[in-house]
């Protein structure tokens, strides 16, 4: 098996080609700034052609026997499994993933694609009773038509596949726009997989444009009936507004300010170990990552001491080394943003109890203590920075956890499982994990947030709902008496 080649092209209407935009983008390794690829970016005209191609081919794709569509998705799973090592290396070099994170991401990609392979056989309809004698009500589940997918840089392959695989499986055409920083793993490699698996040419398209050149063209285009976006809340809010104006569906998985609560009866060491993983996995560049740790006052000091002691021992540096847990952030701008937030927090009264250092794009762990009002607690860090906050009791811990516009994920550690569940139920967030950490995702479970963390749900039957629509067709099997033909005629 030879490795995939030609990883610097857009994939439009079944052809690998340069875009017609004005910009050439250099994809760089965030650890050493090595240029990996140079991509001629897509134009508005390329996006238009991609959507028209997806629309045209979708009309034939939806007619394909569901077992054939399912078989193609299963073949994609096999290809990913076979090429795992190849994809892991790309994730390490392009996104700065460690070996651990890259392999976790591939596991997620395989799981969601395998789950999506069942969707063609689950496009069930219903026959329902009617108020009208002799009428039969039929509900047909149908694809939307064409879906536009916008992916992020942090889990580029999985967070694109989470929409692409279900959309294809349910009979849609797709145009995917990956983050240009991870164009290979977030888009090009996925197109290679589905091309090899036998998806009809032109059904799945990958465009890599410069947003400054295209503006809202990807979202505003009249063909896609759903835009699926994973990324920041400000951008998601804008996309939601554009979709609203154009009366199209939107699925938004946005930012988080996730809290891990440690109750007074919790096992401190178990909570510490959970918090370390939930905070520092992929350098904290995860929407579900722990941003705040809220600890009962009686466990506060012991938690800090243990957490800081273990955080100092985390291996930081080259993601190619298999023992590394924290590698580079995606770019220098991320480093500068985070350092600025730390300085703001210090001015607001936060204390730095573990001061990390910065080496290139690599940031060692920073641990602060303070209140929910300091900058590092109010804002999503998206880096290896955490703020630990004391709480008097369960009620105060819940109030602090909810004192944020976000509501994506969270965790509660408790000695009593049911006490933990009762606290979890009072946190306004889409997902909460008891005696675990906040970074969890499973292919069969509803994934999504509340408040400013997004709209919609991914995973299992919820993905099936997101990427389809239903049509009501009624059949009048007996002659229906219509008063217009009797009482209202002379």
Beta strands, then each sheet from edge to edge (+ up, - down):
strand 1: 10-12
strand 2: 15-17
strand 3: 24-28
strand 4: 35-40
strand 5: 126-128
strand 6: 135-143
strand 7: 146-150
strand 8: 173-177
strand 9: 204-206
strand 10: 226-230
strand 11: 249-253
strand 12: 258-262
strand 13: 290-296
strand 14: 351-354
strand 15: 358-359
strand 16: 362-363
strand 17: 366-369
strand 18: 385-391
strand 19: 406-407
strand 20: 410-413
strand 21: 433-434
strand 22: 450-451
strand 23: 454-455
strand 24: 468-476
sheet 1: 1+ 2-
sheet 2: 3+ 4-
sheet 3: 5+ 6- 24+
sheet 4: 9+ 8+ 7+ 10+ 11+ 23-
sheet 5: 14+ 17- 18- 13- 12- 20- 21-
sheet 6: 15+ 16-
sheet 7: 19+ 22-
end
